Amino acid sequence: MTPDGSTWNNVMSSGPQLNPQDTDELEAAVDQAIAACGGDMRSTIRALIVANEFLESEVGELMKAVSHAYVRGRFQTYSG
């Protein structure tokens, strides 16, 4: 529960809505992440933060590479 008494699900409900199959897959992924960290929630959160930072770094590197390639004329814009 959150400090105001609502559940965490209500806090997250303003985002995109998942269909039941996506929800089941998400729950399975959550269970796998927790199991991979021996059931320790702090370790699980830490691992997810580290993984997220790695992915953000990768996105930044890819954006630089695409931008550099665009400047060199290797990518054409989409003109619809």
N, C-alpha and C positions, 0 to 999 in steps of 0.2 A: 504494500500500500504506500501511497505517497503521503506526504505530511498533511494534506487536506482531506485524507480519508478515501480518495478515489483509488482505483486500481491502476497499475502501470499500463495495462492494456488501453485504458481510456486516454492516457497521456500520449500514447503512440498512435491513436486511431485517426489523427488528422492527416496522416500520410496516405499513400495509395492503398486501396483495399485489395487484399489477397483473396483468391478463390480458395475453396477448401483444399484442393490438391496442393496448391502452393503453400498453404498453411501447414499441412502435414509434412511437406518436404522441409520447410523451415524448422519445424519442431524436431524433425529427425536430425537436421544439421546442428541444431542447438545441443541435442543429446550427445551427438558425436563429439562436438567440441568440448563439452564438459567431461565426457569419458576420456578423451585424449589427455586431459589435464588431471586425471585421477580424481575427478569429482570436486576439485578445489575451484570454487567460483572466482577467487581473486586471480589465480593462475590462468583461468580461462579468459577473463577480461584482459589481463596483461597480454596474453598471446594474441588476442583479437586486435588489441591496440597496435601491437608491433606489426602484425600482418597488414593492418590498414595503413600504417605509416609507410611500409614497404611499397604497397600498391600505389599510394599517393606519389611516392618518389618515382615509381615506374611511369605513371601517367605524366608527370612533369617531364621526364626524359623523353618520352614519346612525343609530347607536344613540342619540345624543342627540336626534335629530329624532323617532325612534319613541317614545322615552321621553317627550318633551315632548307629543307627540300623544296618547299613552296617558293622561297626566295630565289632558289636556283632554277626555278621553272620546271621542276619535276612533277608538280601537281597542277592540274587545271581546275578552275572553279566550276561549279555546276551552274549552268545558265538556264535550267528548267525547261 
